Amino acid sequence: MKLFNEAKGLIKHNIRDYGMYIALIVIMITFTILTDGLFMSSRNISNLLDSAGYIAVLAVGVMLVIVIRHIDLSIGFLAGFLGAIAAILLTQFGLSVYVVIPIILVLGILAGSATGFLVAKVGIPAFVATLAGWLIYRGAILLVTEKSGTIIINDDAFNAIGNGYIPSIMEIGGLHLLSLILGAVGILFYIYSAISNRRNKVKYNFAVVSKPLFVIQLVFVSAIMAYITWLLAGYNGFSWTMIIILLVVLVYHFITTKTVIGRHIYAVGSNPEAAHLTGINVSKITFLVFGSMGMLSALSGILFTSRLQSATTTAGTLFELDAIAAAFVGGVSAAGGVGKVTGAIIGAIVMATLTNGMNLMGVGIAPQYIIRGGVLALAVIFDVMTRRQRA
């Protein structure tokens, strides 16, 4: 009973962090029941995660932008435009994919930095600056694709980014061995990180959960990771899209939680004036966050173009709204200063899960938009209520 009360109190005091995970589990169980188990099939889960990839990458960048109390509306068409540029470099100029990808990422950084300059140095409101970018990149996509409307990409290496899977060493009982190994490594890394973080908190006399509850947490999360690995290994294993998402999560989680820049980002988001008075260069942080957003937009464009194996005039449409919705569902605060990389990824998966589950059930597109809009409204209401409780 004591353990139950401790767990209840832990969830209550960390409802922002745990709420989205609980919601995701409930949604997945509901769709599994309503689709007679089809939703949790290996093939469907693999396709769901791949389809969420380009939005998940954008959601990470948007989360940081919202944390510092700004917004970026240009990212959708920027992703579409840079995806089209990648297609042109591959098909018309015959460049190697290993040359094209760095070029596109650098162009993304430059585009994001230009926005950051307008916001941080010139003082233009982010909404206006990025709305201008939205219009510019939309026009740019139409210009570069106006002849054919669609640019077909026949480069197998590039298309594998959005459609391919990591190679299989061998199969054991129909399961992808390399994926099983990577899943096991991931679980061990999670356990090591959790134990290390707990030891550090104890060392500096921070509050931690009891050992029994901590062990239950480790077992529960490890079991979920093992189950997802088993599901994916039963199909084609981990896709390259999933590997890229995991790398983005690891890099940005490290930056936001273990570096000075990460602490400065949250300080600026919590109170820009106070951050400035403490010596933090607010303009520099704003510039870096928008530059990062541009790079992630470029990566999103690569993932989407690769998945379609083509660049189209409509690429990027509503990407920014899906990414913003994913960030809010993932727990970022509209007031700034609060948000996690893992939360943004979970938010993207929640939104993709809703779409995927409703498609399997044959729900029309109109009800889908209404339901997704309702979920976003609930996420913002939840944010406002939790902030009032903390106040």
Secondary structure, 3 states (H helix, E strand, C coil): CHHHHHHHHHHHHCHHHHHHHHHHHHHHHHHHHHCCCCCCCHHHHHHHHHHCHHHHHHHHHHHHHHHCCCCCCCHHHHHHHHHHHHHHHHHCCCCCHHHHHHHHHHHHHHHHHHHHHHHHHHCCCHHHHHHHHHHHHHHHHHHHHCCCCEEECCCHHHHHHHHCECCCCCEECCEEHHHHHHHHHHHHHHHHHHHHHHHHHHHCCCCCCCHHHHHHHHHHHHHHHHHHHHHHHCCCCCEHHHHHHHHHHHHHHHHHHHCHHHHHHHHHHHCHHHHHHCCCCHHHHHHHHHHHHHHHHHHHHHHHHHHHCEEECCCCCCHHHHHHHHHHHCCCCCCCCCCCHHHHHHHHHHHHHHHHHHHHCCCCHHHHHHHHHHHHHHHHHHHHHHHHHHC
